[in-house]
Amino acid sequence: MNTTSFFSEMLQAITERGRRLLSISPQTGDDDPLVILEQRCDTLLSSQGEASGMALAKDVLTRWDQLDEAGKTGFARLLLDRFGPNTGRLEKAIKAYQEDPSPVSLAALHMASEPRRQELIRRLNLAPDAIATLVRMREALLKMKAADKALETVDQDFAHLFASWFNRGFLTLRSISWSTPADILEKIIRYEAVHHIGGWEELRLRLAPEDRRCFAFFHPRLADDPLIFVEVALTTETPDTIAEVLREERAPIRASEATTAVFYSISNCQDGLRGISFGNFLIKQVVEDLRRELPKLETFVTLSPVPGFAAWLARERRAEVSDVLNAQDREVLQGLDTEGWHSDEELAGRIRPVLTAAAAWYFLKARTPQGKVVDPVARFHLGNGARLERLNFLGDLSPRALEQSHGLMVNYLYKLDDIETNHEAFAVRGEVAASSQVRKQLPADRQPRQLVPLASSPSEDGKKTKSTKEFTA
């Protein structure tokens, strides 16, 4: 019997015994679901028995699942208002530390300052298959806090616990192939967020050929549901368009002949795990595994979309004063407003030098008010120690890519000898490692204005840049 299945069945059996001990009854139509949930949560926090605790946790999660959208919002407010720190205990701990700032009183202060909802979430995780429901709970919470900023505090508690529960040490890397069970393959089709998979035949073309690979991270408590996956093309050169990677009529090569591994799609699968970083570990481990399998591989590179470029360029085009665009540039870029401009060879030829120069500026000079590189995908790869290697004009002609980036794609190079140096330069000094080819496209006669950080602006770190269902590579 599978170890995970055996463990789940054992938890289910303990939970059922706990239900019988507590005589937990189903909810009736006359009950106020939020009142019952508050009572159940209070009881769970005071529970000492293992079986009764698991039964209570299962009951709370089941009742939460049955709530409508308004009810789930009410439960989130309940967590905020009723399950914060014990203020009386916290005040005593503060006073004790002020009178005696010893390690013991500091530890007591730390424990007293922890919101009760953190312990509640820990205890809810005792229920069988609880982690999947808790991930959905945070997914709902992420949507709620857009309208209710106070719920950010509750989300921070979920993120804090998830960072531990989904620590790299608990994750397993599995190869996804055409022989992988169908239920997992269906999820790969559903979760792919960078380059749409139209069905089983398109998926077969990405998994079955000898020169294709796919790897995914799994968590033991979500054994058949990937957290994040990466699709890899084995080639003899670095591609500059996604079409040459995905076209049906291409001639596959033998894996042993490949010299280049191209990471062309990374997708996060669980919206509720937004901000919990897996991608950096995934790429590093996949590189190690591929090097062991195929010693001839010399180059590890991405073919990455630039989903925020078109919106940034539109703002520069509308601005009264632009750091990067002059009057002539703006006139040329009016061609982007012509339907089908990318199919007009002459028009695309005029747009190309202006667009790529703006793209070089976007990556090398443009910054957020907090001084960060504007592009979230760039922040991810540069933070991992990659180098911005090449700008690919019209690298992706799909409707979404044309809308989001005017078809622009880029290559990030993972040169193993330089990864640590590049990472340190980016993390410590904000320096972007870029090839001379990219730097040559930067307009030499313009300088960015000094940005003044906005003290009240929210952070734009990785916790917010991961798109709702997608971690684009």
N, C-alpha and C positions, 0 to 999 in steps of 0.2 A: 504493500500500500504506500502511496505517496506520502512523504513525511508531513507536508503541508496539509493534505487532506485529513490525515490521522489527527493532527493537532486541532484542525477546525472541528472535526467531529467530537473530539474530547471536550472542547470549549462549549459546543452546542449542548452536550449531555450535562455538563456542570450548570449551564444556564437554565436548562429545563428544570433541574432539581431546585435551583434557586427560585424559579417562578412558583413552583409548588409550595416552597417554604413561605414565600411572601404572599401567596394567593393573589397575584397581580391579575386584575380583571380588565377586560377590554374597555375602551372608552365608549361611553354612550352619547347620544345626541344632545343630552341636557348638560353635559360637562363642558366647562370652559377649558379648552385645551391648554392654554397658556398657564392657567392656575394649576392644573394638574402637572404640567411639565415643571413648573417651579417647585412644587411639592416633591416630585420625584427627584429632581436635581439636589434639593436640600437633603433628602433621605440618602441619596447616593453618597454625598460628601460625608455624611456621618456614619455610613455603613462600615462595619468591620469584617463581615463575613465575605469570603471569596465568592461563593455561589450566589448569595443574595446580591452582591455588588455587580456581578456579571448580568444577573437577571434584570436588575434596575437599569443598568446601562443599555441593555438590549431594548427594554421598554421605552426609554427616553428616545433612543434613535428611531425606533419604529414610529413613535408618535410624531417626531419631527418630520419624518418622511411623509406623513399623511397631511401635514399642514399645507394650506395654500400659500401663495406668495405673501399675502398680508400677514398670515400667521408666522411665517418664517422671519419676516421683518420684526414682528413682535418678539419673537424668541431672541433675535440678535440684540434688541434693546433690553430684554430681560438679562442677558449675559452682561451687558454694559452696566445697567443700573443696580442689579441685585447681587451680582457675583464679582464685585471688585474686591479690593483689599479690605480686611477687617480693620476699620478705622480706629477702634479702641485699642486693639492689639498693636497697630502701627504706631499710634501716639505714645504708648508705653515704651515701645522699642526705641523710638527716636529719643525719648527722654533718657532712657538707660544708656544709650550710646553717647549722648551729650555729657552725661555724668561720668562715664567710664568708656572712652573710645578704644576698647580692647578688641582683639579678634573675635572673642566670644560674643560680645554685644553687637559687633558688626554682622556676624553670621545671623544672629537673632533678628536684626533689623532687615537683613536681606530676605529672610523667610517671611517676616511680617508684611513686607511690601509686595509680596507676590499676590496677584489677584486670585481670588478663590476660583475663578473660571479656569485658570490654568490647571489646577488640580482636578476640576470637574472634567475638563477635556481629557486629561490623563485617565481618569476612571471610566469615562465613556469608551475609551479605547480598549477596555477589558472585554467588551462584548465581541462575540464572534463576527468576523468580517466588518468590524467597526470602522476600520481605516478608510474603506471605500466611502462610507456614509459621511465621515468627517471631512474627507476631501470634497465631497459634494457640498457639504455645509459651508466650507470656506469659499467654494466657487460662488455660491449664492451670496455670501457675505461681501465678496469683492464687487458684486453688482450693486448691493445695497449701499456701500460706503461712498459710492459716487454721488448719491443723493443725500447722504447723512454722514458728514465728515467725522462726527463723534465716534462712529463705529470703527475708525482707524485703530483705536486702542484695542478693540476686540481682535481685529485682524492681526495686530502685532503679536498677540498671544498665540494665535494659531500658527503664524509664521515661525515664531520662536520654537514651538514644539515640533513642527514639521521639519525644521532644519536639523533637529536631532534624530527624529524617527526616520528620515530619508537621507541620513548620512551616507556618504559613499561606501562606508564599510558594510552597510546592510544591502547594498545593491549588487545584482549579478548581471554580467554582460552576456547576452545570448545572441548567437548568429541567427538571423531570420533568412530562411531560404524557401524555395518553392515547395519543399516537403514539410515546412512548419505547419502545425495544426490550423485548420481553416478558420477557427474562431479568432485566432491571433491575426491571421492574414486579413480577415475582414476589418479588424481594427486598424491595421496599417493603412488600408484604403481609406477608412473613415478619418483617421487622424492626420493624414498627409496634408500639410498646410502650406507648402511652398509650391510644388508642381503637382497639380491635381492628377489623381489616378482615376481614369474613367471607368475602370472595371477590372475583371479578372485577367483579361488578356494583357492589358497595360501593366498590371502588377507582375504578370509572368515575365514580361520583357525586362523588368527591373530586377528580378530575382533569379530567374532560371539560367541566363547565359553565364559562362565561365568567368567572364570579365566583369561581373557585377557582384556587389556584396551589400548586405544590410545588417546593422547591429542595433540592438536595443538594450536599454537598462530596464530591469524588472526589480520589484520589491517583493520579499517573501509573502507579505500579506495581500499583495495584488498580483498573484502568481501568473495570471493569464492576461494581464492588462499592462502593456508597456508604458513606461513613464516618458521616455524620449527615445527616438531612433534616428539613425543617420544612414543615408543611402550613399554608396560609394561606387564610382566608375573606375575601373582599372584601364589605363590608356598608355600610349607611348609619348604623349605630349599634353600640354596644358590647353584645354578647350577654351574658346572665347564666346561660344554661344551654347545655350542649353539644347538647341535643336540637334547639334551633333552628338550630344550625350543620349538623347531620348528618341531619336528617329528610329522608326521601325526597320527601315531597310539597311541599317548599318551592318557592317561585317564584324562580328565579335572576334576578339583576339584570344589567344591562350593566356591564361593568367600568368604563366611563367615568363611570358614575353613582356609583361607590363613593366614600365619604369616609373609610372606616375599614378598616384591614388588621388582621385578627385572627389572631395566631399561636396556633393551638389544639392543636398537637402537635409536639413535637420528640423525635426518637428517635435515640439513638446506635446504630450498627449493629454495631460490632466490640467484643466483650467484652474482647479483648486490648488495646484502646486506652483502657481505663478510666483516668481521671485525666489524659488528654491533652485539653486544652480546645479544642473547636472551636465550641461553641455561641455564644460571645460574638461571634466573627468572623462566624458565619453570620447572626445576626440583623442585625448592622450592615450587612453587604453586601446582604442581601435588602431592607432598608429603602431603601438607596440605589438599588437596581435598580427597586424599585416606584415610588419617587418620580420617577425618570426616565420610566418607562412611563406612570404615571398621576399627573399633576401635581395633580389634585384631592384626592388623599389627604391628610388632615390629621391623622388619629389612628392611632397604631400601638400596639396593645394585645394582651395575651395573654388567653387563657382557660385558666387553669392548674389542674391538680389539686393536692391537698395530701396526698400519700400517707402522711405521718407523723402527721397530726393525731389520728386515732382512737386510735393507740397512746399518744400523749402524754396525751390526755384520759383514757384509761383509767387511767394512772398517777396522775393528779391525783385521780381519783375514788376510787382505793384508798388514797391517802396519808392518814396520820393528820392531817397538817396540810397544807393546800393554800394556795398564795398566791392562787389565783383563785377557788376554789369554796368557798362556805359551805354550811351544812347544807341550806338551802332549795334551793340550786342542785343539790346532789347528789340530793335527792329528785326534782326535776324530771327530771334526766338519767337516772334509772332507766327512764324511758320508752324510752330507746335500746335497752334489753334486750328490748323487746317486738317480736316478729317483725312486720314490715310497718308499723312505726311511721310511716314516711314517707308511707304512704297514708292514714293517719288524720288528717284535716284538723285536728280539735280537738287531738289529741295533738301533732302537729307544730307547731301554733300555740303551745303551751305551751313546747315545747323550743326553738323558734327564738331568742328573745331571750337565753336562757342560753347556747346553743351559739355564737351569733355573738359574744357578749361574751367567751366563753372563746377563741374564734378570734382576736379582736382582741388579747387578752393573749398568745396563742401567737406571734403575729407581732411584736408590739411590745415585749413584756417578757420572754418566756421565753428563756433562754439555756442553752447547754451549759456544763459545768464550765470550759471554756476561754474563756467569755464570748462565744461566737458565737451568732448567730441560729440557732434550733433547726432550722428547716425548710431542707433542702438546696436545694429549688427557689427559695425566697425568697433564699437566699444568692447563687444564680446571677443572678437578675434584678436584685436590689438592687445586687449588685456590678457589674452592667453599667450602672447608672445609672437603672433604672426606678423608678417610684413604685408602692407598693401602693395601688391605686385603689378596689377594691370587694370586699366579701365576699359571695359568692353562695350563700345557703342552698339546699340541694338542687339545686345546679347540675348534678349528674351522678347519675342514679339507677341506673347500672349496678351489678351485684352487687359488683364489685371496688371501685368508688368508695364504695359504702355501707359496705363493710368497712374500707377504709383511711382514709376521711375523713368518714364519715357523710353523704356526698353533697356536702360542701363544695367549692366551686371559688372561685378568686379571679381578679381582673383586675390585671395589672401594666401600667401606662401608661408608654410610652416617649415622653416629651415632649422633643423634640429640643433645645430651648433649655435644658433643665434636666439633661440626662444627665450632663454633666461635674461639675456641682455636687453632684448626688445621689451620684455615684460617690465623689467625694472625701470627702463626709460619712460614707458607709458604710465606706469603706476605712480612713480615718484615725481616725474617732471612733466607729465602730460605730453611727451614727445611721440609723434606718430612715425613709426618705422615705415618707410615707403621707398620703392625703387626709384632709380634716376628717371626711368621712363615716365612714371607718374609725376614726379617733381618738375620735369621739363614742360608739362602741360599747364602748370600754374601760371596765371598772368603775372608777369614780373613787375609791372608798373603800378600795382595797386597794393594797398596795405589795409588790413582790417582796423576799424575803429576800436577803441578801448571799450570793453564791455564792463558794465558795473553790475555786480551780482545783486539780485533781488532778494533781500533778506527774508521776505515772506513767501518766496516761491518754494513749492515742494521739491524734494530731491528728485533728480532724474537718474538715479542709479539703476542697477539691473533689476531691482524689485519692481520697477514700474515700466520697464521698457519691453519686457517680454510681452508679445502680443497675445491676445486672449487665448488662442489655441495653437500658437505657432512660435517656434524658435527658429527663425530663418538663419541658415548658414551663409 
